[in-house]
Every structure is written in structure tokens, then in C-alpha cells.
Amino acid sequence: MSEDRFEALESKAAFQEDLIQQLDDAVIAQQRQISELQHQLKMLRSEFRSLENQMPADAPEPPPPHY
């Protein structure tokens, strides 16, 4: 194998390693964000259920604000 071809392969391998690391970092950041959003959604559901349970079951609907 000629020296030029060997250097080209080394260059491509280094570029691919860097790209893979960047993609890995992006996936890790996205997973952190997804986990945080799932936690927030769980908290909102819990809060909604709590508020829903506090409302009387037979309470009449208030009229819309434009009436």
C-alpha cells in the first residue's frame, strides 16, 4: 500500500471517529432532554389528576367568557 493511500485512510478514520463522537454526544443530550420531558409530563399528569379530583362531580359548567 502506498504511503499516500495509507495517509488517506488514516485521515478518513480520524474524521469518522470525530463524527461518531459528535453523534454520540447528540444522542446523549437528546436522551437527557427526553428523560426530563418525561419527568415533567409525569408531574403535570399528577397535578392534573389532583385538580380533577378536587372538582365536584355534579358542578355545572360555567358559561363561556363571551356571555
GIVEN-V701453 format. One record per residue. N is the residue number from 1. RES is the residue in one small letter. PHI is phi in whole degrees, -180 to 180 (999 if undefined). PSI is psi as a letter, one per 20 degrees, with the letter a starting at -180 (none if undefined). NEAR is the number of other ideal C-beta (glycine too) atoms within 8 Angstrom. Layout:
BEGIN
N & RES & PHI & PSI & NEAR
N & RES & PHI & PSI & NEAR
END
This chain:
BEGIN
1 & m & 999 & p & 3
2 & s & -73 & q & 5
3 & e & -62 & h & 5
4 & d & -65 & g & 6
5 & r & -67 & h & 8
6 & f & -64 & g & 9
7 & e & -65 & h & 8
8 & a & -64 & g & 8
9 & l & -65 & g & 8
10 & e & -62 & g & 8
11 & s & -64 & g & 8
12 & k & -63 & g & 8
13 & a & -64 & g & 8
14 & a & -65 & g & 8
15 & f & -62 & g & 8
16 & q & -66 & h & 8
17 & e & -62 & g & 8
18 & d & -65 & g & 8
19 & l & -64 & g & 8
20 & i & -62 & h & 8
21 & q & -65 & g & 8
22 & q & -63 & g & 8
23 & l & -66 & g & 8
24 & d & -62 & g & 8
25 & d & -63 & h & 8
26 & a & -65 & g & 8
27 & v & -65 & g & 8
28 & i & -63 & g & 8
29 & a & -64 & g & 8
30 & q & -65 & h & 8
31 & q & -66 & h & 8
32 & r & -62 & g & 8
33 & q & -66 & g & 8
34 & i & -61 & g & 8
35 & s & -62 & g & 8
36 & e & -65 & g & 8
37 & l & -66 & h & 8
38 & q & -64 & g & 8
39 & h & -64 & g & 8
40 & q & -63 & g & 8
41 & l & -63 & g & 8
42 & k & -62 & g & 8
43 & m & -66 & g & 8
44 & l & -65 & g & 8
45 & r & -61 & g & 8
46 & s & -63 & g & 8
47 & e & -65 & g & 8
48 & f & -63 & g & 8
49 & r & -63 & h & 8
50 & s & -63 & g & 8
51 & l & -67 & h & 8
52 & e & -64 & h & 7
53 & n & -71 & h & 6
54 & q & -80 & i & 5
55 & m & -80 & p & 7
56 & p & -67 & q & 4
57 & a & -70 & h & 4
58 & d & -103 & j & 4
59 & a & -71 & p & 6
60 & p & -70 & q & 4
61 & e & -71 & p & 4
62 & p & -69 & q & 4
63 & p & -68 & q & 5
64 & p & -62 & q & 5
65 & p & -64 & h & 4
66 & h & -84 & j & 3
67 & y & -90 & none & 4
END
